[in-house]
Amino acid sequence: MNSVDEAFPHSPFQLYIPPRFRVPLMISVPHCGTELTDNFRQNAASDLILKVPDTDWFVHELYDFAKALDIPLIHAVYSRYIIDLNRQLPGEQSLYANQSRVTGLVPLKTFRGEPIYQAGKEPSEAQINHRIEHIHKPYYQAIDDVLAQMQTQFPMVMLYDGHSIIGHVPSIQPEPFVDYMPANRSGLTCPNRFIEKAEAIIKKHGKTCVSNGPFQGGNITRSFHNAEKQVLSFQMEISQRIYMDEVNVKKYEPNWSQTVTILREIIESFSEMMLQLNEEAGA
C-alpha cells in the first residue's frame, strides 16, 4: 500500500439499540466482519486470504435473538485482517504472555501462519493509525456510548463479547478445542457465578466446556470491565464445528438451532442475574 488514504466505504459496525433497555446487558461481536478494502485486495498475499478464513463466521446471526429481548447488539463490518477490534492499541499492556500464539492489532499472518500480505506490501504505521481512527476507535466509542445510556437506568451493566473459532488451531493448542469456552479473566471481569451458570447450561445440553482456557478474554473484555464504574464483562468463545460446516463455511441444522438455544438461555440467565445484582445494590 502506498497511500495512507485507504477508503472505508462502509460503516465500521452495525448497531442495534432497542426502543427501551429492559435488561442491563449488551452484546458485542467483533470478529464476524468480512468486508475488505480495495487497497487490501490489491496487496493480499493470495486468493485464500480474500476468503478471510479466520472470521468468526455467522456469530452475529447466532445472537440475533438479542433484538427480541431488547438487548443492544453491535457487530463488526470489516474483517479482522483489516484491523482486529479485540486487540490492544500500540503502547497498551500486552494481553498475552506468549504473543507468538496470537495475531496482532493488524495481523500479518493467519492462525495457520500463512502471510496475509505480499512481501513488502504490509501496512505502514501511518496506515495502521488510519485504520485505528476509522474502525477501531469508533467501535469502542459506540460500545462506551451505549453502556453509558444503559447506566442511566441500570447502574450496573455487563458487556458480553461473543466469538467463535475453527475447531482446531495447532498454533494455539495441539488438541481440538472443546465446544464452549466462557471466560472472565479468571474471576476479574465479573463474578464467577456467571461462569458457573454458563457451565451448568452448556453441560445440561450435553456439550463440552472449559472456562478461562485457552482464552481468558481479549481486549474488549479487559478494556470495558471497570469495577468503579460498575461495568462487568464476559467473553464466550465457541468452536465453529458445533453450528457450521467448517470446510464449506455453511450453517447446518439441527446444530445451528441447538447452539442458538444454548446461547439464548445463557443470555437470558445473565440478564436475570444482572437485574438481581442491581436490585441487591439498591438500584
QUIZI-V249380 format. One record per residue. N is the residue number from 0. RES is the residue in one small letter. PHI is phi in whole degrees, -180 to 180 (NA if undefined). OMEGA is omega in degrees with one decimal (none if undefined). Layout:
BEGIN
N,RES,PHI,OMEGA / N,RES,PHI,OMEGA
END
This chain:
BEGIN
0,m,NA,-179.5 / 1,n,-103,-175.1 / 2,s,-110,174.4 / 3,v,-74,-173.4 / 4,d,-81,175.7 / 5,e,-70,-175.3 / 6,a,-86,177.3 / 7,f,-120,-172.2 / 8,p,-72,-177.8 / 9,h,-114,171.0 / 10,s,-59,-179.1 / 11,p,-70,-179.7 / 12,f,-156,168.7 / 13,q,-113,-175.2 / 14,l,-131,171.7 / 15,y,-105,174.2 / 16,i,-118,-177.1 / 17,p,-70,177.3 / 18,p,-62,175.2 / 19,r,-151,176.5 / 20,f,-93,179.6 / 21,r,-91,-179.1 / 22,v,-138,-176.8 / 23,p,-88,-176.5 / 24,l,-144,176.9 / 25,m,-129,179.5 / 26,i,-112,176.0 / 27,s,-120,176.2 / 28,v,-132,-169.8 / 29,p,-88,-172.5 / 30,h,-119,-178.8 / 31,c,-90,-175.9 / 32,g,-66,179.8 / 33,t,-127,-177.5 / 34,e,-70,176.0 / 35,l,-123,176.3 / 36,t,-101,178.1 / 37,d,-60,179.2 / 38,n,-62,179.6 / 39,f,-63,-179.3 / 40,r,-58,-178.7 / 41,q,-68,-173.2 / 42,n,-113,179.8 / 43,a,-65,-175.3 / 44,a,-71,-176.4 / 45,s,-163,175.0 / 46,d,-64,178.0 / 47,l,-59,-179.5 / 48,i,-61,-179.3 / 49,l,-67,175.7 / 50,k,-89,176.9 / 51,v,40,-172.3 / 52,p,-64,-178.3 / 53,d,-92,179.6 / 54,t,-67,170.4 / 55,d,-82,-168.7 / 56,w,-58,169.6 / 57,f,64,-173.7 / 58,v,-64,178.2 / 59,h,-63,177.2 / 60,e,-75,175.7 / 61,l,-59,-177.1 / 62,y,-98,-178.0 / 63,d,-63,176.7 / 64,f,-60,179.7 / 65,a,-55,-177.6 / 66,k,-64,178.3 / 67,a,-69,-179.5 / 68,l,-98,-177.3 / 69,d,57,178.5 / 70,i,-111,177.5 / 71,p,-61,-178.9 / 72,l,-136,176.7 / 73,i,-120,176.5 / 74,h,-144,-177.4 / 75,a,-70,174.1 / 76,v,-108,-178.6 / 77,y,-87,178.8 / 78,s,-63,174.8 / 79,r,-64,175.7 / 80,y,-70,175.2 / 81,i,-74,172.8 / 82,i,-161,-177.0 / 83,d,-92,-176.5 / 84,l,-70,-178.6 / 85,n,-106,176.9 / 86,r,-122,-177.9 / 87,q,-73,176.6 / 88,l,-77,177.9 / 89,p,-55,178.7 / 90,g,92,178.2 / 91,e,-84,-177.3 / 92,q,-61,179.1 / 93,s,-64,178.9 / 94,l,-80,-171.0 / 95,y,-129,178.3 / 96,a,-67,-179.3 / 97,n,-104,-176.5 / 98,q,-70,179.0 / 99,s,-67,-177.4 / 100,r,-85,-169.9 / 101,v,-127,175.5 / 102,t,-83,-175.8 / 103,g,-94,-179.3 / 104,l,-57,169.5 / 105,v,-118,-171.2 / 106,p,-66,177.9 / 107,l,-107,177.7 / 108,k,-135,175.5 / 109,t,-77,175.5 / 110,f,-57,-176.6 / 111,r,-93,174.4 / 112,g,90,177.8 / 113,e,-77,177.1 / 114,p,-67,178.3 / 115,i,-88,-178.6 / 116,y,-111,168.6 / 117,q,-62,179.6 / 118,a,-58,179.8 / 119,g,84,-178.9 / 120,k,-110,178.8 / 121,e,-67,-178.1 / 122,p,-68,178.4 / 123,s,-80,176.5 / 124,e,-59,179.3 / 125,a,-64,179.0 / 126,q,-69,176.0 / 127,i,-64,178.0 / 128,n,-61,177.7 / 129,h,-63,177.9 / 130,r,-68,177.0 / 131,i,-58,-175.8 / 132,e,-68,-172.9 / 133,h,-97,-177.0 / 134,i,-128,-173.5 / 135,h,-66,-177.3 / 136,k,-63,177.6 / 137,p,-61,178.6 / 138,y,-64,179.7 / 139,y,-65,-180.0 / 140,q,-65,179.4 / 141,a,-63,177.0 / 142,i,-62,-179.0 / 143,d,-59,-179.3 / 144,d,-65,-179.2 / 145,v,-68,177.9 / 146,l,-60,178.2 / 147,a,-64,176.8 / 148,q,-63,-179.7 / 149,m,-62,-176.5 / 150,q,-75,170.2 / 151,t,-73,179.3 / 152,q,-111,-179.6 / 153,f,-125,-179.1 / 154,p,-58,180.0 / 155,m,-109,-176.9 / 156,v,-131,178.0 / 157,m,-129,168.9 / 158,l,-106,-179.5 / 159,y,-107,-175.0 / 160,d,-108,-174.0 / 161,g,-103,-177.0 / 162,h,-140,167.3 / 163,s,-147,-177.3 / 164,i,-152,175.6 / 165,i,-55,-166.7 / 166,g,-64,-180.0 / 167,h,-145,177.1 / 168,v,-128,-175.4 / 169,p,-58,179.4 / 170,s,-70,178.3 / 171,i,-98,173.5 / 172,q,-156,-173.7 / 173,p,-67,-177.1 / 174,e,-97,176.9 / 175,p,-60,177.2 / 176,f,-73,170.3 / 177,v,-73,-174.7 / 178,d,-70,-175.4 / 179,y,-127,-177.7 / 180,m,-135,177.9 / 181,p,-72,-177.2 / 182,a,-151,173.0 / 183,n,-139,-177.9 / 184,r,51,177.0 / 185,s,56,174.4 / 186,g,91,-175.7 / 187,l,-78,-168.0 / 188,t,-95,172.5 / 189,c,-165,-179.8 / 190,p,-59,-178.0 / 191,n,-66,177.5 / 192,r,-62,177.4 / 193,f,-71,175.4 / 194,i,-61,-177.9 / 195,e,-63,178.0 / 196,k,-65,179.2 / 197,a,-61,179.9 / 198,e,-60,-177.9 / 199,a,-64,-179.9 / 200,i,-67,-178.9 / 201,i,-61,-177.3 / 202,k,-70,176.8 / 203,k,-59,-180.0 / 204,h,-90,174.5 / 205,g,78,-179.8 / 206,k,-104,179.9 / 207,t,-88,-172.0 / 208,c,-154,169.9 / 209,v,-136,-177.6 / 210,s,-96,176.6 / 211,n,57,174.0 / 212,g,-177,0.7 / 213,p,-79,-178.4 / 214,f,-108,-178.3 / 215,q,-97,-170.6 / 216,g,117,-175.2 / 217,g,-89,-174.2 / 218,n,-66,178.6 / 219,i,-66,177.9 / 220,t,-58,-178.1 / 221,r,-71,-172.3 / 222,s,-68,-173.3 / 223,f,-88,174.1 / 224,h,-62,179.4 / 225,n,-152,-176.2 / 226,a,-61,-178.4 / 227,e,-66,-179.4 / 228,k,-90,179.2 / 229,q,62,175.2 / 230,v,-111,176.4 / 231,l,-98,175.9 / 232,s,-145,-173.2 / 233,f,-155,176.7 / 234,q,-121,173.2 / 235,m,-123,173.6 / 236,e,-107,177.2 / 237,i,-130,176.3 / 238,s,-78,-174.6 / 239,q,-66,-178.4 / 240,r,-63,-176.5 / 241,i,-78,-179.4 / 242,y,-138,-175.4 / 243,m,-149,171.2 / 244,d,-84,-174.0 / 245,e,-68,-177.5 / 246,v,-74,-176.2 / 247,n,-96,178.5 / 248,v,52,178.2 / 249,k,-137,173.0 / 250,k,-70,171.1 / 251,y,-142,178.7 / 252,e,-105,1.5 / 253,p,-84,-174.8 / 254,n,-61,179.6 / 255,w,-59,-177.4 / 256,s,-63,178.5 / 257,q,-64,179.5 / 258,t,-64,177.3 / 259,v,-61,179.4 / 260,t,-60,-178.9 / 261,i,-66,-179.0 / 262,l,-64,178.7 / 263,r,-65,178.5 / 264,e,-63,177.3 / 265,i,-64,-178.9 / 266,i,-64,179.0 / 267,e,-65,178.1 / 268,s,-66,178.3 / 269,f,-62,179.1 / 270,s,-61,178.2 / 271,e,-64,179.6 / 272,m,-66,177.7 / 273,m,-68,175.3 / 274,l,-62,179.3 / 275,q,-65,178.1 / 276,l,-62,176.7 / 277,n,-67,178.2 / 278,e,-66,179.7 / 279,e,-64,179.7 / 280,a,-83,178.3 / 281,g,83,-178.6 / 282,a,-74,none
END
